[in-house]
Every structure is written in C-alpha cells, then in structure tokens.
Amino acid sequence: MTYADLPTLRVDLQHGVATVAIDNPPLNILDAKLIPDLRRFAAQVRDDDTVQVIVFESADPEFFIAHGDMHFLTDPTLLAPDDTLPPGTSNAIQALNEEIRALPQVTIGKIAGFARGGGNEFAMALDMRFAAIGKSGQAQPETLMGIYPGGGGTQYMTSLVGRARSLELILGAGLADAELAERYGLVNRALPADELDGFVAALARRIAGLGRTVIGIVKTAVDAADSTKTDLITESSLASRLSFPEVMALAHKLLAAGVQTREGELRLEELVTEVLIAP
C-alpha cells in the first residue's frame, strides 16, 4: 500500500512499522486538512497486514499537534456532523480518535513538542505515548477559551489519570511537562530527548515482530479487562449548555492576540490568560 493523497502526512514503512510524520505547517494544527488525512490513513492502514505497529511523530520539532483549529469556534459549521461519523460519535475529532482507537495495530505517540487540546486528545487515543523530557508539553486549555474538551478528552483523560487528576488538568488547564505527564499517567514514560527516537523505534520493531495474531489477542484481552467506558454522546450533548456567541467572540479575540501564530503558541497558556484578564 502506498498511502498516497495524504498531503499532511509522511508515511514510512519498515519491518512491520508504519512511522507517520505529521506535517501540516505552520503549526500542525488539527484542522480541516489534517483531520481528513488522518481518517483516510486509518481507513487504509486498518486492512494492511504488513503493518503491525504505527508510530505517530511530528515533522515540527516544537509541536506534535498544536491543538484543534480555532476557526472551528469562529465557524462551528466546520465541525458539523456528517454521514461519515462512526456510531457513538458526534463530531469529526471524536470520529478520528475513535477510528484510531479501533485499529487492530498497536499505535504509539512520540511526543517531542506541544500537544494541546485536540492534539492531546489524539495522543490520548493512542495505545501508548512517550514524551521527551525538556521538550514536550501536554494540556487541555479549552476551559480558558470558554469551552471544554469535546473530542473525547473528558473520557480519555479520566480513563488514563483518574477523576481527580482529570479535573485538575481540564479545569486548571495547566501545561504538563514530560515528568508530570509520566507521574500522572498521561504518557507511558518520560525519556531524555536524545533517547526518545531509539527507544520508540526498538519497542515498535520488537512488538511488530510478534505478528498480528498475538498483537490482536493481547489488545482484545487487555481491552476486556479495562472496565472504563467512554460516553462520547454525553460529552457532546453538554455543548448545548454553552453560549456560542460568547465562545465565538472570545475565539476572535484569541486569534487577534496571536493564538495560532508560532510565537503565541509557544506561550499559549500565558497568552490566553492575558486576554482573559485584560480590562
């Protein structure tokens, strides 16, 4: 399989491992280009028996996936439901994440930059995550923007870190560095930045060598032991309690202040706080 017509992704296949470099400049925003490409990739790779492990990484050293496109807030129709959404999902980001979660292959995230909002939701939907010490940062800043994680984030995070820490990270909207992410359970391990590539490559190739039958048995058995259940319909239904005119107005202010520029994204939490407390 060639994995053509995926302009925001670079796919390299070796030894049963598909390494997918997310390449959607200037910031790897999860937007109307990247979401369809990732969904198309998931649909193609699902039936590729030569691929046992999928590693997602970024072509941008500073951003894994920055976050969902702020224009989804200024124009909510961009995330309107369509007839391609799988059962139990209500928007395209939920659909993407659930399609990734349902893949028969093992999925691994290699986080060496920022993953916020929808970018962190995507990372949490993967089977495993590994983060680079001193370089990675994960956050759900949606509450600072007058919304909440609606791409599966409330469900995935609670499953990973528990109720109390999920409330802290979502309502506090703070940035978790690699060490905190490891301690809380957002990632499997925090690794020195110069060891991340080698560790993930060795792990991926070792798992790929097991073959699809063993991988499938283990994933099915582990999933059966996981008592947590996602309720994406409830997550989505709560959006009706938001005031969308206020959300849109705040989104316009944030974009004008520098959100979705490289300079602004490198200090996103500080920038958003400045906008919120401005007279």
Disulfide bonds with the S-S distance in Angstrom:
none
